[in-house]
Amino acid sequence: MKLLRLGDQDSAVAEVRAALTYLGFLPVTPRQSGERGEAAPAVARPGESKGVGLPAAAADPAAAVGVHSPAEEPAGGAGGAAPAPPDRFDRDLDNALRAFQQSRGLSVDGILGPNTARALEEARHNLGDRLLYFSAAHPFVGDDVAALQERLFNMGFDIGRTDGIFGPRTESAVRDFQRNRGLDPDGRCGPRTLRELKRLRRTVTGGRPDVLRESVRLLARGTSLLGVVVALDPGHGGDDLGIVSGGLCERDLMADLAARLTTRLLDSGLESHLIHGPDESPSEEERAARANELEADLLISLHAEGSTSRHAQGVSAYYYGNARGSSAVGERFAQLVQREIVSRTDMLDCRTHPKVWDLLRRTRMPTVRLDLGYLTNDHDARALGSTDFRAAVAEAVLAATQRLFLPPELDAPTGQLHVPRLAGRA
């Protein structure tokens, strides 16, 4: 699809404006009607629209125009400055889109790309708009699914995490709910199931039962790393070089780090698998599907960063999460890895952050993406180009993996845990 950003003028911009107005990120501007100055009708329930598949907030897109800064508006009209055309990507739309991206756990860049367009499409679905059921080939995705998961979660049913994807675990939770209410346990969320959901109130209050469930599963595995399956995703690959700066290439650096980490994991008794070869760069959705097929216990995605500012630097870790919920173990693992890397190197700590990128969202196991520095920063580039730094990162990831499976009373201080090699593999 065509990327849209500040300054662009396109018919699809009006649809984006209408969608953001419907979602409350832009105010509805009253429309003058003849001499009486009547306000425009209230925003209608959206339906399907053309272009990027976004909702139309009203029959006339001009009714959804937001408030614009004086610097961007031509003077004129009895009421002062006239609003900009609805198909122009102005500053107010840029601010609204950034606010939407922030609320959805997306990269906040003010650009309407595939991920943001998909999120806008998902946001238009309300619980009850459509029959929901599990379809392996084309799973239902949207805010209605997330709302269903949230209701089931609040009543104590195990839906895993609130990711807005109607998968097998959500279907199982629906069946359990239906059995509890004396309904036919068909796993489909239709009118009768919705009526029962609306009759009941939240029954689980306080705490995070998802954290407790996942913690129990981890402790049940024991403290040994033998047999733990770790999937590794070196960023980019093939013709996709990633960030290139100062003679360093993200693709090649992350491939080297993945090889070092694979060796270190295998030496300590874990199973390690690369989810793509050096000559290919699959989509995030395909990478997630491959990790799921491996039935990995953890997935680690390795990346470097770049910026137009040479002052941008530091390492950060990302896990699945948004306003509705997060991967409890993914969040814990991201924190452990981040702290281990920072304690073992001199990199700036940019902390951990929840995101809803496809790789984090569509994997069934805890997944962490590591951004290991900026190739456009002199300090970080020197570190990333150093074999000692990449070896230290491999040790940090291994130590964090061990700490993830340790109960609190056996956990070691950050930066001090060393995982030994198995005899015969040193």
Disulfide bonds with the S-S distance in Angstrom:
none
